[in-house]
Amino acid sequence: MDLSKNLDRYGHCEYYKTKSKKPNASRRDLTMARPKAKELTERELEVMHVFWADGEQTVTQIRDALATNGRDLAYTTVATLVRILCEKGFVKQANTERPFQYHSLRSFEDVSGNLVSDLVQKVFGGSRDQLLVQLMGRSKLTATERATLEQILREQSQ
């Protein structure tokens, strides 16, 4: 197969045209990939909630659970989200035969704790006081919330 007719006068592939004068410039020269984020996106977090609620799941089961909660996504979209979660270290494939099962590697407590810590650092400059003022200033505490807060304070003082 003669590929030379697909090359321009500089020896570059016409399909992967770049401003570079280097021969054999590839498609990678055209784009810079965004670095992988360690934080969870909103959709990734939705998928994690399915794992935390229901345990080990297939992509189809995750898709169905999301659809039940009003988030109707294509199978390929959910599969991509699960793959990304695997790459980020939040989820692991549990078996080697189809349909593949996946399970969470990180607990809700771990992930939510990290997200809250990041929020305190990024938004409130590390000040938990400002976070509490913001939370308490929005609306009046319910009796349950007040009891929970009092219990936490009692445990902290022991």
Backbone as ProteinMPNN parsed JSONL, in Angstrom:
{"seq_chain_A": "MDLSKNLDRYGHCEYYKTKSKKPNASRRDLTMARPKAKELTERELEVMHVFWADGEQTVTQIRDALATNGRDLAYTTVATLVRILCEKGFVKQANTERPFQYHSLRSFEDVSGNLVSDLVQKVFGGSRDQLLVQLMGRSKLTATERATLEQILREQSQ", "coords_chain_A": {"N_chain_A": [[0.848, -1.18, 0.0], [0.714, 2.105, -0.964], [1.487, 4.89, 0.763], [2.52, 7.318, 0.213], [1.197, 9.127, -1.448], [-0.561, 10.398, 0.231], [0.879, 12.274, 1.52], [2.107, 15.603, 2.061], [4.1, 18.175, 0.418], [6.132, 18.445, 2.246], [6.369, 16.065, 3.456], [4.523, 15.518, 5.375], [1.673, 13.973, 6.774], [-1.407, 14.488, 5.259], [-3.811, 14.406, 6.638], [-3.124, 14.806, 9.312], [-2.303, 17.503, 9.603], [-0.054, 19.975, 10.653], [1.444, 22.973, 12.037], [4.025, 22.525, 12.275], [7.226, 21.877, 10.86], [8.379, 19.499, 10.966], [9.105, 16.244, 9.795], [6.786, 13.534, 9.547], [4.931, 14.345, 11.487], [2.671, 13.809, 14.053], [-0.715, 13.137, 15.108], [-0.788, 13.644, 17.811], [0.756, 15.896, 18.098], [-0.966, 17.925, 17.59], [-2.836, 18.466, 19.642], [-3.076, 19.302, 23.103], [-3.41, 17.387, 25.842], [-5.672, 17.727, 28.534], [-4.612, 17.79, 31.899], [-5.187, 14.964, 34.017], [-7.775, 15.172, 36.335], [-7.786, 14.954, 39.852], [-9.914, 15.253, 41.484], [-13.414, 14.482, 41.825], [-15.806, 14.651, 39.218], [-19.12, 16.038, 38.822], [-20.815, 14.102, 37.625], [-19.25, 11.771, 37.947], [-19.292, 11.592, 40.698], [-22.001, 11.065, 41.081], [-22.114, 8.453, 40.036], [-20.461, 7.185, 41.884], [-22.084, 7.377, 44.147], [-24.002, 5.474, 43.525], [-22.481, 3.117, 43.735], [-21.865, 3.224, 46.498], [-24.415, 3.015, 47.603], [-25.448, 0.613, 46.561], [-23.438, -1.302, 46.321], [-21.32, -3.731, 44.701], [-21.398, -3.547, 41.157], [-22.544, -3.829, 37.712], [-21.915, -2.082, 34.604], [-24.341, -1.737, 33.273], [-26.182, -2.06, 35.398], [-25.495, 0.166, 36.927], [-26.141, 2.197, 35.141], [-28.924, 1.795, 34.969], [-29.674, 2.337, 37.641], [-28.964, 5.041, 37.823], [-30.746, 6.068, 35.925], [-33.164, 5.543, 37.189], [-32.995, 7.405, 39.181], [-33.403, 9.695, 37.764], [-31.388, 10.455, 36.005], [-30.7, 9.946, 32.925], [-28.485, 8.335, 31.11], [-26.396, 7.404, 28.32], [-25.273, 4.055, 27.679], [-22.573, 3.89, 26.894], [-21.569, 6.283, 27.871], [-21.768, 5.928, 30.643], [-20.086, 3.729, 30.9], [-17.665, 4.927, 30.178], [-17.404, 6.774, 32.291], [-17.088, 4.973, 34.435], [-14.686, 3.761, 33.664], [-12.95, 5.963, 33.876], [-13.167, 6.43, 36.619], [-11.943, 4.114, 37.514], [-9.329, 4.561, 36.576], [-8.677, 6.757, 38.147], [-8.554, 5.61, 40.599], [-10.744, 5.154, 42.243], [-12.535, 3.139, 41.833], [-12.667, -0.39, 41.175], [-12.253, -3.122, 38.939], [-13.917, -6.153, 39.442], [-14.017, -8.752, 38.468], [-13.044, -11.07, 35.791], [-14.521, -11.943, 33.683], [-17.218, -11.338, 31.361], [-20.499, -10.183, 32.198], [-18.642, -7.356, 33.269], [-17.959, -6.713, 36.644], [-17.87, -4.102, 39.027], [-16.412, -2.465, 41.85], [-16.424, -0.191, 44.615], [-13.466, 1.406, 45.728], [-13.01, 3.32, 47.559], [-14.426, 4.679, 50.454], [-17.571, 6.281, 51.299], [-17.278, 8.009, 53.453], [-14.527, 8.594, 53.387], [-14.22, 9.848, 50.837], [-16.13, 11.947, 50.977], [-15.154, 13.319, 53.188], [-12.66, 14.2, 52.225], [-13.566, 15.863, 50.149], [-14.934, 17.848, 51.603], [-12.817, 18.872, 53.123], [-11.234, 19.895, 51.04], [-13.015, 21.859, 50.106], [-13.134, 23.584, 52.346], [-10.478, 24.468, 52.355], [-10.183, 25.633, 49.742], [-12.353, 27.465, 49.421], [-12.805, 28.765, 51.89], [-10.321, 29.413, 52.795], [-9.105, 27.64, 54.548], [-10.354, 28.034, 56.951], [-12.389, 26.726, 59.257], [-14.174, 27.926, 60.919], [-15.332, 30.003, 59.382], [-16.702, 28.461, 57.543], [-18.599, 27.215, 59.229], [-20.019, 29.49, 60.132], [-21.12, 30.29, 57.699], [-22.74, 28.068, 57.117], [-24.483, 27.98, 59.366], [-25.655, 30.464, 59.299], [-27.413, 30.511, 57.206], [-29.953, 29.244, 57.551], [-32.327, 28.4, 60.128], [-31.415, 25.968, 62.563], [-32.659, 22.622, 62.591], [-34.338, 20.583, 65.052], [-33.209, 18.041, 65.073], [-30.767, 18.48, 63.741], [-29.596, 20.249, 65.562], [-29.357, 18.573, 67.802], [-27.576, 16.648, 66.804], [-25.306, 18.25, 66.327], [-24.773, 19.098, 68.974], [-24.135, 16.608, 70.116], [-21.791, 15.965, 68.701], [-20.129, 18.047, 69.598], [-19.998, 17.405, 72.347], [-18.636, 14.94, 72.204], [-16.216, 15.815, 71.121], [-15.188, 17.307, 73.212], [-14.43, 15.504, 75.105]], "CA_chain_A": [[0.0, 0.0, 0.0], [1.544, 3.29, -1.098], [0.952, 6.004, 1.522], [3.208, 8.551, -0.165], [0.294, 10.084, -2.073], [-1.261, 11.115, 1.286], [1.826, 13.19, 2.144], [2.28, 16.872, 1.365], [5.448, 18.345, -0.109], [7.097, 18.366, 3.343], [6.354, 14.711, 3.989], [3.535, 15.413, 6.444], [0.394, 13.364, 6.443], [-2.399, 15.537, 5.043], [-4.847, 14.315, 7.667], [-2.604, 15.327, 10.565], [-1.582, 18.721, 9.227], [0.339, 20.86, 11.746], [2.308, 24.068, 11.635], [5.384, 22.025, 12.418], [7.898, 21.468, 9.631], [8.993, 18.201, 11.222], [8.481, 15.139, 9.061], [6.05, 12.539, 10.305], [4.207, 14.925, 12.618], [1.525, 12.952, 14.356], [-1.909, 13.781, 15.639], [-0.469, 14.085, 19.168], [1.331, 17.231, 18.029], [-2.028, 18.894, 17.392], [-3.588, 18.813, 20.847], [-2.482, 19.057, 24.406], [-4.431, 16.812, 26.699], [-5.843, 18.336, 29.836], [-4.153, 16.841, 32.907], [-6.269, 14.257, 34.69], [-8.147, 15.756, 37.622], [-7.897, 13.99, 40.941], [-11.229, 15.434, 42.074], [-14.522, 13.863, 41.102], [-16.782, 15.526, 38.57], [-20.478, 15.822, 39.322], [-21.308, 12.804, 37.128], [-18.483, 10.708, 38.598], [-19.811, 11.495, 42.063], [-23.293, 10.373, 40.98], [-21.814, 7.032, 39.866], [-19.95, 6.703, 43.177], [-23.235, 7.221, 45.047], [-24.613, 4.178, 43.2], [-21.644, 2.087, 44.365], [-22.016, 3.288, 47.952], [-25.757, 2.579, 47.972], [-25.811, -0.724, 46.093], [-22.304, -2.223, 46.3], [-20.742, -4.159, 43.421], [-22.345, -3.305, 40.066], [-22.119, -3.799, 36.314], [-22.21, -0.786, 33.987], [-25.786, -1.716, 33.016], [-26.863, -1.817, 36.673], [-25.249, 1.559, 37.297], [-26.95, 3.014, 34.229], [-30.321, 1.664, 35.384], [-29.838, 3.049, 38.914], [-28.94, 6.472, 37.518], [-31.995, 6.376, 35.226], [-34.203, 5.537, 38.215], [-32.859, 8.666, 39.918], [-33.645, 10.822, 36.874], [-30.222, 10.774, 35.165], [-30.716, 8.955, 31.852], [-27.25, 8.44, 30.333], [-26.11, 6.3, 27.401], [-24.409, 3.007, 28.235], [-21.167, 4.228, 26.634], [-21.206, 7.373, 28.79], [-21.567, 5.33, 31.972], [-18.87, 2.911, 30.802], [-16.535, 5.862, 30.203], [-17.295, 7.275, 33.669], [-16.532, 3.889, 35.259], [-13.266, 3.634, 33.286], [-12.239, 7.098, 34.473], [-13.102, 6.182, 38.067], [-10.906, 3.088, 37.689], [-8.033, 5.214, 36.375], [-8.438, 7.66, 39.276], [-8.377, 4.814, 41.803], [-11.942, 5.149, 43.074], [-13.294, 1.923, 41.525], [-11.847, -1.477, 40.646], [-12.964, -4.227, 38.301], [-13.918, -7.26, 40.401], [-13.926, -10.059, 37.815], [-12.397, -11.041, 34.476], [-15.454, -12.377, 32.649], [-18.34, -10.433, 31.117], [-20.387, -8.737, 32.327], [-17.684, -6.961, 34.289], [-18.466, -6.148, 37.896], [-16.979, -3.105, 39.595], [-16.735, -2.103, 43.23], [-15.775, 1.016, 45.098], [-12.261, 1.246, 46.547], [-12.993, 4.391, 48.55], [-15.7, 4.789, 51.165], [-18.252, 7.571, 51.283], [-16.676, 8.836, 54.5], [-13.222, 9.033, 52.894], [-14.393, 10.781, 49.72], [-16.826, 13.157, 51.431], [-14.227, 14.034, 54.061], [-11.688, 14.89, 51.371], [-14.251, 16.941, 49.439], [-15.188, 18.927, 52.556], [-11.514, 19.481, 53.422], [-10.874, 20.705, 49.871], [-13.907, 23.015, 50.114], [-12.685, 24.491, 53.4], [-9.22, 25.072, 51.9], [-10.329, 26.45, 48.537], [-13.355, 28.525, 49.533], [-12.727, 29.484, 53.158], [-8.929, 29.617, 53.156], [-8.737, 26.757, 55.659], [-11.078, 28.423, 58.163], [-13.629, 25.989, 59.546], [-15.088, 28.897, 61.537], [-16.096, 30.667, 58.33], [-17.628, 27.463, 57.003], [-19.695, 27.075, 60.187], [-20.814, 30.714, 60.077], [-21.88, 30.234, 56.449], [-23.769, 27.026, 57.254], [-25.461, 28.314, 60.395], [-26.309, 31.723, 58.977], [-28.367, 30.345, 56.096], [-31.302, 28.939, 58.035], [-32.385, 27.945, 61.512], [-31.18, 24.536, 62.723], [-33.776, 21.795, 63.039], [-34.066, 19.932, 66.336], [-32.297, 16.923, 64.787], [-29.454, 19.051, 63.454], [-29.072, 20.786, 66.815], [-28.97, 17.423, 68.636], [-26.368, 16.076, 66.201], [-24.215, 19.179, 66.602], [-24.469, 19.019, 70.41], [-23.456, 15.335, 70.344], [-20.43, 16.101, 68.169], [-19.384, 18.912, 70.51], [-19.739, 16.641, 73.566], [-17.588, 13.959, 71.883], [-14.966, 16.545, 70.912], [-14.67, 17.83, 74.477], [-13.998, 14.396, 75.981]], "C_chain_A": [[0.89, 1.237, 0.0], [0.893, 4.468, -0.382], [1.549, 7.336, 1.103], [2.268, 9.567, -0.807], [-0.535, 10.855, -1.04], [-0.36, 12.131, 1.978], [1.891, 14.486, 1.361], [3.733, 17.02, 0.935], [6.525, 18.305, 0.964], [7.168, 16.961, 3.954], [5.39, 14.534, 5.151], [2.274, 14.735, 5.924], [-0.648, 14.477, 6.329], [-3.446, 15.564, 6.154], [-4.397, 14.945, 8.97], [-1.761, 16.579, 10.314], [-1.3, 19.566, 10.463], [1.154, 22.0, 11.187], [3.77, 23.653, 11.686], [5.942, 21.623, 11.065], [8.55, 20.095, 9.792], [8.324, 17.134, 10.368], [7.789, 14.195, 10.036], [5.384, 13.115, 11.554], [2.958, 14.091, 12.844], [0.375, 13.776, 14.906], [-1.652, 14.293, 17.049], [0.109, 15.486, 19.183], [0.254, 18.305, 17.948], [-2.672, 19.361, 18.686], [-2.776, 18.539, 22.092], [-3.596, 18.539, 25.302], [-4.47, 17.556, 28.026], [-5.356, 17.346, 30.879], [-5.34, 16.21, 33.632], [-6.513, 14.866, 36.062], [-8.263, 14.655, 38.665], [-9.267, 14.08, 41.609], [-12.285, 14.74, 41.218], [-15.38, 14.932, 40.444], [-18.146, 15.204, 39.154], [-21.015, 14.453, 38.886], [-20.569, 11.634, 37.763], [-18.974, 10.499, 40.024], [-21.173, 10.799, 42.08], [-23.093, 8.86, 40.847], [-21.311, 6.45, 41.186], [-21.093, 6.5, 44.177], [-23.964, 5.898, 44.783], [-23.808, 3.049, 43.843], [-21.843, 2.068, 45.878], [-23.373, 2.778, 48.406], [-25.988, 1.101, 47.69], [-24.663, -1.721, 46.042], [-21.831, -2.531, 44.892], [-21.792, -4.114, 42.32], [-21.701, -3.534, 38.707], [-22.439, -2.406, 35.77], [-23.71, -0.665, 33.723], [-26.567, -1.431, 34.295], [-26.691, -0.371, 37.13], [-26.112, 2.48, 36.44], [-28.417, 2.98, 34.631], [-30.599, 2.415, 36.688], [-29.846, 4.56, 38.694], [-30.24, 6.902, 36.842], [-33.161, 6.434, 36.21], [-34.197, 6.842, 39.004], [-32.969, 9.898, 39.024], [-32.484, 11.218, 35.986], [-30.116, 9.693, 34.102], [-29.507, 9.17, 30.943], [-27.105, 7.229, 29.421], [-25.171, 5.3, 28.083], [-22.938, 3.377, 28.073], [-20.684, 5.354, 27.549], [-20.911, 6.823, 30.176], [-20.299, 4.48, 31.971], [-17.627, 3.793, 30.847], [-16.329, 6.413, 31.608], [-16.679, 6.229, 34.589], [-15.05, 3.694, 34.951], [-12.441, 4.745, 33.919], [-12.101, 6.908, 35.974], [-12.078, 5.103, 38.394], [-9.52, 3.717, 37.585], [-7.667, 6.124, 37.543], [-8.262, 6.912, 40.599], [-9.565, 4.814, 42.749], [-12.703, 3.827, 42.961], [-12.329, 0.883, 40.972], [-12.743, -2.541, 40.024], [-12.809, -5.457, 39.19], [-13.749, -8.637, 39.758], [-13.298, -9.927, 36.436], [-13.33, -11.471, 33.351], [-16.605, -11.374, 32.532], [-19.607, -10.991, 31.731], [-19.462, -8.377, 33.491], [-18.395, -6.328, 35.475], [-17.418, -5.168, 38.421], [-17.388, -2.837, 41.032], [-15.903, -0.9, 43.651], [-14.547, 0.658, 45.932], [-12.216, 2.262, 47.683], [-14.375, 4.543, 49.157], [-16.296, 6.188, 51.012], [-17.602, 8.522, 52.277], [-15.343, 9.414, 54.04], [-13.387, 10.117, 51.827], [-15.062, 12.066, 50.195], [-15.934, 13.981, 52.351], [-13.196, 14.815, 53.275], [-12.326, 16.061, 50.623], [-14.517, 18.131, 50.359], [-13.882, 19.632, 52.917], [-11.052, 20.376, 52.277], [-11.717, 21.977, 49.811], [-13.451, 24.04, 51.149], [-11.408, 25.207, 52.965], [-9.439, 26.065, 50.764], [-11.242, 27.655, 48.718], [-13.145, 29.391, 50.771], [-11.296, 29.663, 53.655], [-8.485, 28.796, 54.357], [-9.49, 27.037, 56.947], [-12.381, 27.643, 58.314], [-14.654, 26.909, 60.185], [-15.965, 29.567, 60.483], [-17.088, 29.722, 57.666], [-18.843, 27.328, 57.92], [-20.606, 28.303, 60.179], [-21.694, 30.705, 58.827], [-23.02, 29.219, 56.549], [-24.872, 27.438, 58.215], [-26.236, 29.581, 60.064], [-27.377, 31.601, 57.912], [-29.8, 30.111, 56.567], [-31.206, 28.419, 59.462], [-32.178, 26.429, 61.567], [-32.463, 23.823, 63.138], [-33.388, 21.162, 64.374], [-33.072, 18.784, 66.161], [-30.885, 17.426, 64.535], [-28.795, 19.586, 64.72], [-28.579, 19.653, 67.718], [-27.688, 16.782, 68.111], [-25.16, 16.952, 66.491], [-23.801, 19.136, 68.069], [-23.735, 17.728, 70.75], [-22.008, 15.389, 69.859], [-19.575, 16.943, 69.105], [-19.053, 18.19, 71.825], [-18.607, 15.637, 73.339], [-16.242, 14.626, 71.701], [-14.351, 17.019, 72.226], [-14.188, 16.743, 75.421], [-12.564, 14.006, 75.746]], "O_chain_A": [[1.734, 1.391, 0.883], [-0.122, 4.993, -0.84], [1.123, 8.382, 1.592], [2.523, 10.768, -0.716], [-1.153, 11.863, -1.385], [-0.789, 12.784, 2.929], [1.748, 14.484, 0.138], [4.517, 16.081, 1.076], [7.705, 18.15, 0.648], [7.953, 16.718, 4.871], [5.431, 13.515, 5.84], [1.879, 14.915, 4.772], [-0.75, 15.32, 7.22], [-3.907, 16.633, 6.556], [-5.204, 15.558, 9.668], [-0.625, 16.673, 10.78], [-2.213, 19.845, 11.24], [1.516, 22.001, 10.011], [4.643, 24.365, 11.19], [5.221, 21.091, 10.221], [9.193, 19.592, 8.87], [7.1, 17.125, 10.235], [8.173, 14.086, 11.201], [5.288, 12.43, 12.572], [2.274, 13.719, 11.891], [0.507, 14.979, 15.133], [-2.248, 15.293, 17.449], [-0.029, 16.199, 20.176], [0.531, 19.476, 18.209], [-3.019, 20.535, 18.813], [-1.91, 17.664, 22.123], [-4.614, 19.207, 25.485], [-3.439, 17.958, 28.565], [-5.656, 16.158, 30.766], [-6.37, 16.854, 33.831], [-5.585, 15.053, 36.849], [-8.773, 13.569, 38.392], [-9.732, 13.12, 42.223], [-12.065, 14.454, 40.041], [-15.648, 15.981, 41.03], [-18.31, 14.228, 39.886], [-21.602, 13.731, 39.691], [-21.181, 10.616, 38.086], [-19.062, 9.368, 40.501], [-21.463, 10.028, 42.995], [-23.813, 8.078, 41.467], [-21.694, 5.342, 41.562], [-21.067, 5.554, 44.965], [-24.483, 5.277, 45.711], [-24.381, 2.13, 44.427], [-21.976, 0.997, 46.47], [-23.482, 2.174, 49.473], [-26.64, 0.41, 48.473], [-24.895, -2.892, 45.744], [-21.929, -1.692, 43.996], [-22.921, -4.57, 42.501], [-20.482, -3.448, 38.559], [-23.157, -1.639, 36.412], [-24.287, 0.402, 33.929], [-27.514, -0.645, 34.278], [-27.623, 0.24, 37.653], [-26.731, 3.417, 36.942], [-29.085, 4.014, 34.636], [-31.64, 3.057, 36.825], [-30.639, 5.276, 39.305], [-30.777, 7.967, 37.144], [-34.045, 7.281, 36.079], [-35.241, 7.325, 39.44], [-32.668, 11.011, 39.456], [-32.572, 12.219, 35.276], [-29.517, 8.643, 34.337], [-29.502, 10.075, 30.109], [-27.63, 6.156, 29.716], [-24.38, 5.666, 28.952], [-22.145, 3.202, 28.998], [-19.522, 5.372, 27.955], [-19.926, 7.204, 30.808], [-19.528, 4.508, 32.93], [-16.64, 3.436, 31.49], [-15.192, 6.51, 32.07], [-15.842, 6.557, 35.429], [-14.247, 3.485, 35.86], [-11.354, 4.495, 34.44], [-11.047, 7.189, 36.544], [-11.419, 5.165, 39.432], [-8.643, 3.442, 38.403], [-6.493, 6.253, 37.892], [-7.869, 7.506, 41.603], [-9.414, 4.507, 43.932], [-13.426, 3.44, 43.879], [-11.306, 1.223, 40.378], [-13.837, -2.821, 40.513], [-11.706, -5.77, 39.639], [-13.376, -9.592, 40.44], [-13.048, -8.819, 35.962], [-12.964, -11.373, 32.179], [-16.92, -10.658, 33.482], [-19.76, -12.211, 31.774], [-19.494, -9.005, 34.549], [-19.308, -5.517, 35.319], [-16.217, -5.393, 38.269], [-18.558, -2.964, 41.392], [-14.828, -0.637, 43.111], [-14.581, -0.272, 46.738], [-11.476, 2.088, 48.652], [-15.378, 4.536, 48.444], [-15.609, 7.141, 50.646], [-17.399, 9.7, 51.981], [-15.059, 10.588, 54.275], [-12.765, 11.176, 51.908], [-14.611, 13.159, 49.853], [-15.958, 15.211, 52.298], [-12.887, 15.959, 53.61], [-11.715, 17.119, 50.476], [-14.349, 19.282, 49.956], [-13.846, 20.859, 53.006], [-10.543, 21.474, 52.502], [-11.201, 23.051, 49.501], [-13.391, 25.234, 50.855], [-11.266, 26.411, 53.178], [-8.948, 27.193, 50.809], [-10.943, 28.743, 48.226], [-13.289, 30.611, 50.708], [-11.083, 30.027, 54.811], [-7.592, 29.207, 55.099], [-9.284, 26.341, 57.941], [-13.347, 27.876, 57.587], [-15.859, 26.713, 60.023], [-17.177, 29.69, 60.656], [-18.181, 30.13, 57.275], [-19.981, 27.324, 57.452], [-21.829, 28.168, 60.214], [-22.869, 31.066, 58.886], [-24.138, 29.492, 56.111], [-26.056, 27.269, 57.921], [-27.37, 29.744, 60.515], [-28.175, 32.522, 57.739], [-30.741, 30.708, 56.044], [-30.131, 28.048, 59.933], [-32.697, 25.694, 60.727], [-33.25, 24.343, 63.928], [-32.223, 21.211, 64.77], [-32.197, 18.581, 67.003], [-29.918, 16.866, 65.052], [-27.596, 19.406, 64.932], [-27.515, 19.758, 68.327], [-26.811, 16.415, 68.894], [-24.102, 16.445, 66.864], [-22.609, 19.137, 68.377], [-22.818, 17.734, 71.571], [-21.105, 14.906, 70.542], [-18.426, 16.596, 69.378], [-17.954, 18.347, 72.357], [-17.721, 15.497, 74.182], [-15.219, 14.061, 72.087], [-13.129, 17.121, 72.339], [-13.588, 17.052, 76.45], [-12.057, 13.096, 76.401]]}, "name": "protein", "num_of_chains": 1, "seq": "MDLSKNLDRYGHCEYYKTKSKKPNASRRDLTMARPKAKELTERELEVMHVFWADGEQTVTQIRDALATNGRDLAYTTVATLVRILCEKGFVKQANTERPFQYHSLRSFEDVSGNLVSDLVQKVFGGSRDQLLVQLMGRSKLTATERATLEQILREQSQ"}
